[in-house]
Amino acid sequence: KVIWTLLVTILGYASSLPVGDDSICAAENLAKYSIIFTGKWSQTAFPKQYPLYRPPAQWSSMLGVTHSSDYSMWKKNEYASNGVRDFAEKGEAWALMKEIEEAGEKIQSVHGIFSAPAISSGTGQTSTELEVHPRHPLVSFVVRIVPSPDWFVGIDSLNLCEGDHWMEEVAVDLFPYDAGTDSGFTFSSPNFATIPQDTVTEITCSSPSHPANSFYYPKLKILPPIAHVKIVKLRKNQLGLSAPYFNLPAKSNEVIDSVS
């Protein structure tokens, strides 16, 4: 009777353990997708303090990763890593890429890194391809809002696997996030470190609740999407259409005279 009680207790504990988002993926070996990022940051949609010059509104390169639930690039209401901080504040990707590389080496939680070119205006499109694996079906990425103190858009751990198959298409509206590392209120605010560091928070039309905030629109119920992303599964005859691309993200609040 004692052994039976102990066994039931152990089984009950095991069933209460958290299950990773990727633990039930039984899809085919791997899948390739096209990811299309569309900037919707227009002066019509976001007229307040809209950056027209030095530099004008634009988007950094996209930096993303396909991974398992053992890895997290960034997460709402949690502290940003040093790599995410550098990317959100200055558009510098090296520290974040190093963090991704180390996670892949230590716990094999990363399948691949992908990058798409920067967009030289607030509206426009950029795209690239990515590959997912049954053990690494999650997609995360960040794109820096330029200029801004530490604001970005992105996706955290989107699962492209549904049971025994890969999803054909996913579309997501994107809204601005504050990395919690810089205390500037406006797009062109000078660097003013947040001490102590705050967590990653979504910026809304009423939060931060301060009239100086560039996204403060108290008459709106919600902000319009500032960007949009579509992820489309490629058929086998579509694979290998585009070559790998990596471009350094647009930097900080400096003037951008030319775009690669």
N, C-alpha and C positions, 0 to 999 in steps of 0.2 A: 504493500500500500504506500509506503514511504517512497519507494522507487518510482511508482506510477505518478504520485503527486509531484515529485521532482521533475519527471519527464514532461508532464503537462505544463509546469512552470517554465521550463526551458523553451518548449515549443511556443508558448504564449509570448515569451520575450522575443524570440526570433521573428515571429509574425508581426511584431510591433516595430521592428527596425525599419528605418526609411529605405525606400527602394528608389534607385536612381532613375532618371527619366529615360535612360537608354538601356535599362536592364531587360526590357521585353522586346527589343527590336529583333525580328526574325526575317528581315528583308534579304534580298539578294546581296551578294558580296559587297558591292559598292555602287554608288550612283554619282553622276556628275550633274551639276546645276549651273545655270547662268544666273547671276545676281545683278539686278539693275537698280541702281540708286537714282532717285529723282529729287532734286532740290526744289522746294516750293517756297523758298524764302524771298518773296517779292515785296516791293514797297506798297503794293495795294493791300496785301494780306497783313503785313506787319509795318505800318507806316511810322510808328514811334521810333525816333532816333535811328531810322534806317541808314546804314553806312553806305554813303555814296562815293567816298574817296578816302585814301590814306589809312587802310586799304578799303576798297569797296566790298560789299557783302560777297562772300564766296565760301567754298567748302574745301577742307583738306582732303588728302587721299583717304580712301577707306582702308583700314587695317583690320583684318578678320581672321578667324581661326575656326576649324572644325575639330570637335573634341568630345570627350565623354563627360559624365556628370562629376567626375573627380576634379575637373578644372573649371575655374570661373574667371573670365576676363574682367568683368565688372558686375556689380549687383546693386540694385536700388536699396537704399537704406543701410548699406554697408560701406566701409571705408575704401576709397580708391587706392590701388597699389601705387608705388612710385612711378611705374611705367605708365599707368593710365593718367596720373597727374601730369607727367611731362608731355604726354600727347595732348591732353585737354587744354593745358596752359600754353604750350609753345609749339605744338605740332611735331615734337621730336619723338620718333618711333623706336629708337635703338633700345632704350631701357625696357619698353613693353615687349619688343621682340625677344630680348634676352630672357624675360620672365616666361614667355611662351616656350622658348627653347628648353629652359631648365625644367619646366613642368613636363614637357614631352620626354625628357631624358630620365627624370626621377621616377615618375609614376605612369609613363606611357599613356597619358591622358589626352595627348594632342595628335591628331592625324595630319593636319596640314595648315599652312598659313596662306592667306590670299590677300591681294591688294588691288585696288582700282585707282585710276588717276584722279587727281584733284579737279574740281570744277571752278572755273575762274569767275563765276557770278553766283548770285543767290538762287537762280533757277537754272536748270540744266540737268544733264544725265551723264552717268558714268557706269561702267559695267566691267565684270570680269567673270571668271569661272571658278568653281570650287568642287571639291570631292568629299563625299561622306562615306562612312564605313559603318556596318552594324554595331561595332563597339564604340564608334565615334560619330553618332548621328546628329549632334548638336552644333548649331551655328551661332557664333557671337561676333560682333564687330563694333567699331567705333569710327565716327567721322566728326572731326572738330568743326565747330562753327567759328568762322573767321570773318571779322575780328570778334573776340570775346575774352572775358577773364579766364574762364575754365569750363566753358559750355560745350556740349557735344550732343549728338544723337547716336543711336545704336540699338542693337538687339542683344539681349542676354539669354543664351542657351535655348534657342528655338529648335525644337525637335522636328526633323524632317521625316522621321520614321513613324508609320502607323501600323503597329502589329507586324504583319508579314510583307508589307510593301512600303515603297517610298512615295511620299506625297508628290503629286504632279505639279502643283503650283501653290505658292503661298504669297499673299500680299499683306503688308503691314504699314499702317500710317505711323510716322515717327514724330515725336515731340521732344522739346529740348530738355536736357538734364544738366544739373550743376554738379561738378565733380567734388565740391566741398573743400577745395584747396586754395581758392582765391576769393576774396570778399568784394570784388568789383560788382557794381550794380548795372553798369551800362556796357554796350558792345566795346567801346573804346577806353574803358577804365584802365588806369595804370596798374601795374602789378602790386597787389596788396595781400600778402599771404594770410590765410585763415588759420589762426592759432588759438586754441588747438584745432586740428583738422576736423571738419564736419563730414557726415556721410554723404553719399551720392543721393541727390533728391531731384524729383521731377519739377521743372519750372512750369507754373501754370499762370493763368491770367490774373490770379489774385495772390500768388505766392512765389517769391517773397512779397509780402504786403507792404510795398514801399513805392510811392509815386515816381521815384527816380529809376526804378527798374525798367529796363528796355522792353520787357514782356508784360508789363503791368497794364492790363486792359480791364478795369473793374466793371465795365458795362457788358462784357462778354461772359457767357456761362463757361465756355471752354475755349482754349486757343485753337485756331485751325491747325491742321498738320503742317509742320515746317518742312517735312520731307516725306518720302514714300519709298518703300523698297519692295521689289517683286523678285521672287526666287522661283525659277522655272526649270523643271527636270529636262535634261537633254536626252534626245533619242540617240541611239548608237551612231547613226549616220551624221549626227550633229557634233560629235565629239572632236576636240582638237582644232576648232575653228580659230581660236585666238591664242596668241603666244603669251607666256607668263609676263607679267608687267609689274615693276615696282618703281614707285616714284616717291621721293621724300614729300611728306605732307607740307602744305602751306604753313609758313612760320608765323607764329605770334601775331602781333598787331602791326607788323611792318608793311611798308609799301611793297606791293607785288608789281614789278615793272613788266615781267614776262612770265608766261606760263608754259611749262614743258608740254 
